């Protein structure tokens, strides 16, 4: 079964450390459907999203999916205020491809200005391998990347995807 897995970091270098760890093969040959690195520099209104480098990808969902996902995460609260809504604008828009409101809320809580993330659509087993060895700023690894630590270990948000949801994701967004 596949999943949307997102490792968030409290600093902008965290995602680059994980990307380097993956590219260097420290965790073995990791293959993902698609993935991106997200950095949200302090003082910027939005996060920057770019393709994950150095990792085999079997599909390109393109900027449309990833930009929409992180645009909703970052700008959803402001959009709700602008339209005078108590509900977050667009939080239900990705439900058909497996990204529910709870996932968006978790990502919104974890990805903050000054932080970064690595996001991937991958097998749940791949997400577990990556999550078990989250790189720390010193270049080592921290076992169990599910909790933030003073050393900057990742916090994992994972959303399992059904076969139908992944098929819809590819149908709507794959380039």
N, C-alpha and C positions, 0 to 999 in steps of 0.2 A: 504494500500500500504506500502511496506517496503522501507528501505533506508539504505545506508551506512552513518553512523553518526560518526564524529570524533571530540572530544573535545580536543583541544590542550592547553597546558599551557607553560608559559615562564620558569618554573622551573621543576626539576625532581620530586618534591614531589606532584605537582598538580594532576597528574593522580592517585597517591595512595590515595589522599584525596577523589577524586570522587569515586574510587573503594570502599573505606571504607564506604562512605555515602550510596552507593548502597547496599553493603553487610549488613549494619546495618538496612536496611529497611526504612530509613528516607524518601524515595520517594515512599514507598509502595512496593508491590510485582512487581518488574520489571522482565520481561522475554525478552530475546533477542535470535535471531537465533544463533549468536556466537559473541564473543568479545575478545579483547586483551587489555593489558596495554603496552604502549611503553615508554621506557625511553632512552634518548640520553645524556649520561653523557658528559660533556665538556671534550675535549681531546680525545675522542673515535672516531674512524673512522665510526662506524655504530651504529645504535640504537638497543637496546635489546627489544625483543618482547616476551611476555608471556601471557598465558591464563588469562582472566578476572575471578577473584575468587569471590565467594559469590553471584553470580547472576545466576538465572536459565537460562540455554541455551538449545535450542531445536535441535541444529545441531552442529556438530564439523567440521568446515571447515579446521581445522588443520593448521600446520605451513606453508604448501605450499602457501596458499593464502595470509595469513598475512605477511609472510616473503617476498613474491614477492612484495606485495603492498608497504610495507615500505622500502624494498630494492630499488625499483624504485624511491620512494620519496627521499630517502637519497642519493643514488648513481647515479641516473639518470644524473645529471649534469656532474659528473666526467666521466661517460661512454661516453657521447656525446663528451667530449673533447678528450678522448682517441681515438675515431674513427674518429675524425676530422669533426664531424657533427654539423650543426647549430641547428638541431632539437634534442631534448632530446631523448636519446636512450630508447627504450622500452615504451615510453609514450602512444603508441596506443595498447599495448599488452593486456590490460585488458578491452578494449572497449566492447567486446562481453559479459562480465559479469557486465556491467554497470558502470565501473570506467573510466570516460573519461579524456582527457587531462586537461581540466579546473580544475577538482577535484584534479588531481595530482599536478598541478601548485599551487593551493591554499594550499594543504597540505605541499608542499615543502617550501612555503613562511612562513607558520605558525609553522612547527616543525623544530626547530633549535637546534644546540648543546646546551646542558644544559637544554633542555625542555623535556616535556613528553606529552603523549596523552592517551586517552581511545578511542578505536574504536569499533563499534558494527554494526552488521547487525540487524536491529530491525524495528518494525512498526514505521511509522512516528510519530504517537501519543506518543509512548514511548520516541522517541528522543525529542519531545517537553516537556514532563514531566521532563526528565533529564536536558534538557537545561534551564528550568525555574528555577532551583535551583542549581546553580553551587557552590560547597563549596569553601570557602575562607580559607587562611592559619590559621585564628583565630578559625576555626571550625564552623563558621556560614554559611549562604548561601547568595549568591548574585543573585538577581533577574535578569533574562535575561542574560544567559551565552554566548551571541553572540559577545561580545566585550571584549578585554583584559582590565584589570584595574590594577592599582598599587597593589591591594590586591591579584592578581594572579588568577582572575576569568578566566574561559575557553573561548576560541573562538571556535564556532561551525562551522564545515564544514559538509554540508549534501548533499547527492546525492541520489535522489529518484531512486528506482529500479523497473522496470516493472516485471510482473510475469515471463515473458520469461527470463529476465536477472537473476532473483533470481534462477530460475530453472537451468539455465546454470551454475551459480555459484556452486550450490549444485552438479550438475552432474560432473563438472570438479574437484572440490576441496574437497567435503565432504568425510570424512573418516569413 
